[in-house]
Amino acid sequence: VDVELNRAAVSGSLPGMPTAIGITQAAVVAANCDVEGAGWTCSDVNEDLAMTGCVAGVATRFTITCYNSAEKTEVVTWGTANNQEKLHFDVSFTGSEGEDMGHTIGNIDLSPPAEGEGVYTFDYTPTLKTDAMQIQVLLYSNQVANSSVAVLAGPKDAARSVAYGLVQEGAVAGVSTNYTVQLRDEFGNDLGDRKSVV
C-alpha cells in the first residue's frame, strides 16, 4: 500500500499507523459459485443400456467453485489456507415425489481443496434407479444451484433377478410353459421390462 502526505510519498511508518494492513476477502456469495461435472448433469451415455444418466453403483462426482464476484474472474481461496474454516456446503438428494433419497446415496464425501486452491470436490455413488433425482447445493443455507438427473439401473445381477410363472410349479415334458424373468441389478433395481420366455 502506497501512502502519500500532501502528495509526497511517505516512507517508513507514521505514528499510530500500522506497518502492515490486512485486506480481508469479501464474504462468499452463493450466487457467485458454479457447480459442474459428470455427477451434476449425469449426461454420460450408457452404451449397454442405450440411455443417458448416472448408473447405480458407479461412483461419480461434481465440483463446486466459488468466485469473488459475479464476473467470476478470481477463484475464492478464502477458508482454504492457514487453518481457516472451510466453506460449509449442504448437499441434498430428493426423488421426483419429494422423498429424501439421501439414505440411498453411498460413499458421500466432500473433499475440501488443498491449501491455496478453491475447488471443492463432492463424490457420491447413487444406488436407487429414478428418472428425476433432484440434487441441491446450499452454501450457508443459501442456494447455489440445483439439478435434476436420471439414475439408471446397474449391470444385471442373477442373484437379485427373479422369475415368475408356471415354471416355479414344475414343467411337463413336451408341454409349452410360459414364465417371466425380471432382470435386476445388485441393488434390486429393475432393468427395463420383464421378459417373457416360452
Secondary structure, DSSP 8 states (H G I E B T S, - for coil): ---EETTEE--S--TT--SS---------GGGEEEESHHHH---EETTTTEESEETT--EEEEEEEBSSTT--SB--TTSSTT-----EEEEEE-TTS-B-GGGEEEEEEE---TT--EEEEEEEE-S-EEEEEEEEEETTEEEEEEEEEEE--S--TTT-EEEEGGGG---TTS---EEEE-B-TT--B-SS-EEE-
